[in-house]
């Protein structure tokens, strides 16, 4: 069996669990709340476009991005073709649910190939963590102990063909990027995948065109946090903490947020000012970071 989860933190914890000792744990390294999206995201040109975006916006070396994408997709495809059991470990937020939708779309695409090309039928199960007993403010698998993860193992469930198909269609709607596509999916399949539906409703809140003021929920919460400060300014780390706490459904990382801040500070009518002599931290920034170098100010 192969256990697939979001990123290295959760993967490291899974490897410490007794049930994972005889299985391979794969940390899926992607962020589908960022960058361009396409239906067949695994294509060479599509991956190159995303690599260029992540290098430009986050400072992720394009060759590193490309190699990781190729390696993890190749392993996923081979596992499905070989009939190896896959178990997906994900949480409730948009970051994870968008990644899960992308994986379900890819898995179904491979599983639909002629049976003569496959060793055995698809074997797929998952754990979708919405809450964890004893963790009042559950945000993600990475914050748990191995013992708490052990407690989730008995809750694993097989993924039905109905759920797999709904997840594949979810990715098509998310990759489309329009409110109409997301709303259509919610109406058709939202009841089949309620956790994903909640995350996609949050995605609708991110779309500026859906808001009366033309501002997405992340930008609005940023302006609200700054306006609440007496000086109408905050250091990036404190602002990130405030907005992340207010929007747990997003599941964003700091690099995602710095990209959003740069967009808010750009253009003819910027909403904020980023004060500092250096760019905000990137992928290769050394830690710890001296956050006193910057101030984010409400204009």
Secondary structure, 3 states (H helix, E strand, C coil): CEEEEEHHHHHHHHHCCHHHCCCEEEEECCCCCCCCCCCCCCCHHHHHHHHHHHHHHHCCCHHHHHHHHHHHHHHHHHHHHHCCCEEEEEECCHHHHHHHHHHHHHHHHHHCCCHHHCCCCCCEEEEEECCECCECCCCCHHHCCHHHHHHHHCCCEECCHHHHHHHHHHHHHHHHCCHHHHHHHHHHHCCCCHHHHHHHHHHHHHCHHHCCCCCCHHHHHHHHHHHHCCCCEECHHHHHHHHHHHCCCCCCCHHHHHHHHHHHHCCCCCCEEEECCCCCCCCCCCCCCCHHHCEEEEC
